[in-house]
Amino acid sequence: MNQPDLAQAVPASAAAVDTSLLTASSDAIDRIGLDIFLAAVESTRGYVTRVLNQHALHGEIDAAMQQIRVVAWRRAESFDATRGSFGHYAQGIAAKVVLATRREAAIQCERFTAEFDTDRPAAGGDPLDLLVHRFEQRRRIAWVRETVSERDWTIAIELMLTDEARADVAERIGVSPRTIRTARENIAAAVWTANTALRLADRGYPNTRQSAIECIPETDGLRAIALFQPAMMRDAAAVARITGLSKHRVHSRIAHVRKLLTLAARILDGESI
């Protein structure tokens, strides 16, 4: 089967694709058809763009699309035309790539681990180091406790006591899995903000709006919202439209960002707790 010239077949947005991979002979691609393959993969761009924009991962869109093309090419042999079109097959690959991208970004931002006990001194070390560590740990916990809601804090304590047994915690305190997930996100964001603000304060950074914004994590679009002027934050629809974030969650995110900015400002201002 004669394949079309790849330089013309590949969309301009696919310029970063590994050309040597795409030009390699493939019986599977011959069966599917190169035009159909490229069109199916490109059809996932709208989904990828929408989801990654909602999570403030604008810079990851092109990399995700490249990954989808590579994975789709490598897995073309596994495509079974009796189970659906290649377009549906590509959508399934895109969903997995987007999920992996979000997980990687979340791990980098410490979203999944509301970790208070960071930088713990080694066993047998200087007792003074351990004392200082415990003091720092207490500061972090106290600031986070002041910032999050009573319900979020209760959920966080239950998760810590049960080694993150989310299903058990949800059933015991009568909340949905989504509520558990949201509480963990709120706690993790507060921990991130408190840790960063305490480090900046210890280094003598001034209490400015820019310094406070630097303390807000980028995950879930929180940093993107923090960049808006306070007056602009009152217009949730405009924030959602400009950032591309979900309209359904933008109100709660704006409220949480305000709390995080207040937390950062208080710490940078040298308040004790």
C-alpha positions in Angstrom: 0.0 0.0 0.0 1.4 3.4 -0.9 1.4 5.8 2.0 0.9 9.5 1.5 3.8 11.8 2.0 4.1 12.2 5.7 5.3 15.8 5.6 1.9 16.7 4.0 -0.2 14.3 6.0 0.9 15.3 9.5 -0.8 18.4 10.8 1.3 21.4 11.7 0.5 20.9 15.3 2.2 17.5 15.1 5.5 19.0 14.1 7.2 17.8 17.3 6.4 14.1 16.6 9.3 11.7 16.2 9.3 11.4 12.4 11.4 8.3 12.3 8.8 6.5 14.4 5.9 7.6 12.1 7.7 6.8 8.9 8.6 3.3 10.0 6.9 0.5 8.1 3.8 -0.7 9.9 1.4 -3.3 8.7 -1.1 -2.2 11.3 -1.0 1.4 10.1 -1.4 0.1 6.5 -4.6 -1.7 7.6 -6.0 1.3 9.5 -4.9 3.8 6.9 -2.4 6.6 7.7 -5.0 9.4 7.0 -7.5 7.7 9.3 -4.8 7.3 12.0 -3.7 10.9 11.9 -7.3 12.3 11.8 -8.3 10.0 14.7 -5.4 11.2 16.9 -5.9 14.8 16.0 -9.6 14.5 16.9 -8.5 14.0 20.5 -7.0 17.5 20.7 -10.3 19.2 21.8 -10.6 16.8 24.8 -7.0 17.1 25.7 -7.1 20.9 25.5 -10.3 21.2 27.5 -9.2 18.9 30.4 -5.6 20.2 30.7 -6.8 23.8 30.6 -9.3 23.1 33.4 -6.4 21.9 35.5 -4.1 24.9 34.5 -1.8 22.6 32.6 -1.8 24.7 29.4 1.9 24.0 28.8 1.4 20.3 28.7 -1.0 20.1 25.8 1.5 19.7 23.0 3.5 17.1 25.0 0.4 15.2 25.7 -0.6 15.2 22.0 2.8 14.0 21.0 2.5 11.2 23.6 -0.9 10.2 22.3 0.5 9.9 18.7 3.4 7.8 19.8 1.3 5.5 22.0 -1.3 5.1 19.3 1.3 4.3 16.7 2.9 1.7 19.0 -0.4 0.1 20.0 -1.9 0.1 16.5 -1.2 -3.7 16.3 -3.7 -4.1 19.2 -6.5 -2.3 17.5 -9.5 -4.5 16.8 -11.8 -3.0 14.2 -14.7 -5.3 15.3 -14.9 -3.5 18.7 -15.2 0.0 17.3 -13.6 2.7 15.2 -10.0 3.7 15.5 -11.3 7.1 16.6 -12.8 5.6 19.8 -9.5 3.6 20.3 -7.5 6.9 20.1 -9.9 8.6 22.6 -9.2 5.8 25.1 -5.5 6.3 24.7 -6.0 10.1 25.1 -7.9 9.7 28.3 -5.1 7.6 29.8 -2.4 10.0 28.7 -4.3 13.0 30.1 -4.8 11.2 33.4 -1.1 10.3 33.6 -0.2 14.0 32.8 -2.5 15.2 35.6 -1.0 12.7 38.1 2.5 13.7 37.2 1.7 17.3 37.7 -0.1 16.6 41.0 2.9 14.6 42.3 5.2 17.4 41.5 3.0 19.9 43.4 2.6 17.5 46.3 -1.2 17.5 45.9 -1.6 13.8 46.8 0.5 14.0 50.0 -0.5 16.5 52.7 2.8 15.9 54.3 3.5 17.8 57.5 6.5 15.8 58.7 9.0 17.0 56.1 12.8 17.1 56.5 12.7 15.0 59.6 16.3 14.7 61.1 17.9 11.3 61.0 17.6 9.0 64.0 20.4 9.5 66.5 21.2 13.0 65.3 21.5 16.2 67.3 18.6 16.4 69.8 18.5 20.2 69.1 17.8 19.5 65.4 14.8 17.3 66.4 13.5 19.9 68.7 13.7 22.6 66.0 12.0 20.1 63.6 9.1 19.5 66.0 8.7 23.3 66.4 8.6 23.8 62.6 6.1 20.9 62.3 3.8 22.4 64.9 3.9 25.8 63.1 2.9 24.1 59.8 0.0 22.2 61.4 -1.3 25.2 63.3 -1.3 27.4 60.2 -3.1 24.8 58.1 -5.6 24.1 60.8 -6.4 27.9 60.9 -7.0 27.9 57.2 -9.1 25.0 56.2 -12.7 24.2 57.2 -13.7 22.1 60.2 -14.9 19.4 57.9 -11.7 19.3 55.8 -9.6 19.1 59.0 -11.8 16.3 60.4 -11.4 14.4 57.1 -7.6 15.0 57.1 -7.3 13.6 60.7 -9.3 10.6 59.8 -7.2 9.9 56.8 -4.0 10.2 58.8 -5.3 7.8 61.4 -6.5 5.2 58.9 -3.5 5.3 56.6 -5.6 7.0 53.9 -8.4 4.4 53.8 -10.7 6.7 51.9 -13.6 4.4 51.4 -13.7 3.6 55.2 -13.5 7.2 56.1 -16.2 8.3 53.7 -18.6 5.6 55.1 -17.8 6.3 58.7 -18.3 10.1 58.6 -21.0 10.0 55.9 -19.5 11.9 53.1 -19.0 11.2 49.4 -15.7 10.1 47.8 -15.7 13.5 46.0 -15.8 15.3 49.4 -12.9 13.2 50.6 -10.9 14.1 47.4 -11.7 17.8 47.7 -10.7 17.9 51.4 -7.4 16.3 50.6 -6.8 18.8 47.8 -7.6 21.7 50.1 -5.4 20.4 52.9 -2.5 19.7 50.4 -2.8 23.2 49.0 -2.7 24.8 52.5 0.3 22.7 53.4 2.1 23.8 50.3 1.3 27.4 50.9 2.3 27.3 54.6 5.6 25.5 53.9 6.5 28.0 51.1 5.5 31.1 53.1 7.4 29.9 56.1 10.5 29.3 54.0 10.2 32.8 52.4 9.6 34.4 55.8 12.6 32.8 57.3 14.7 34.2 54.4 13.4 37.7 55.0 11.1 38.1 52.0 8.7 41.1 52.3 5.0 40.7 52.7 3.9 41.7 49.2 1.2 40.4 47.0 3.7 39.0 44.6 5.4 37.1 47.4 2.1 35.7 48.6 1.2 34.6 45.0 4.5 32.7 44.9 3.3 30.7 47.9 0.2 29.4 46.0 0.5 26.0 44.3 0.0 25.8 40.6 -2.1 22.7 40.8 -5.8 22.9 39.9 -5.4 26.4 38.6 -4.9 27.9 42.1 -1.9 30.0 41.0 -3.7 31.2 37.9 -6.6 32.5 40.0 -4.3 34.1 42.5 -2.8 36.2 39.7 -6.1 38.1 39.3 -6.6 41.4 41.1 -8.9 41.1 44.1 -11.7 43.1 42.3 -11.5 40.8 39.3 -11.9 37.7 41.5 -15.5 38.8 42.2 -16.4 38.0 38.6 -16.3 34.2 38.7 -17.6 33.9 35.1 -14.8 36.1 33.8 -12.2 34.1 35.8 -13.6 30.8 34.4 -13.6 32.2 30.8 -10.0 33.6 31.0 -8.4 30.7 32.7 -10.4 27.9 31.0 -11.2 26.4 34.4 -14.4 24.6 35.1 -17.4 26.9 35.8 -18.7 24.4 38.3 -15.7 24.6 40.6 -14.4 28.1 40.0 -16.4 29.7 42.9 -15.0 27.2 45.5 -11.5 27.6 44.0 -11.7 31.4 44.2 -12.8 31.2 47.9 -9.9 28.8 48.7 -7.4 31.0 46.9 -8.5 33.9 49.0 -7.8 31.9 52.2 -4.4 30.8 50.9 -3.4 34.3 50.1 -4.5 35.4 53.5 -2.5 32.5 55.1 0.6 33.5 53.1 0.3 37.2 53.9 0.0 36.5 57.7 3.0 34.2 57.7 5.1 36.7 55.6 4.0 39.5 57.9 5.6 37.7 60.8 2.5 36.7 62.7 3.0 33.9 65.3 0.5 31.2 66.1 
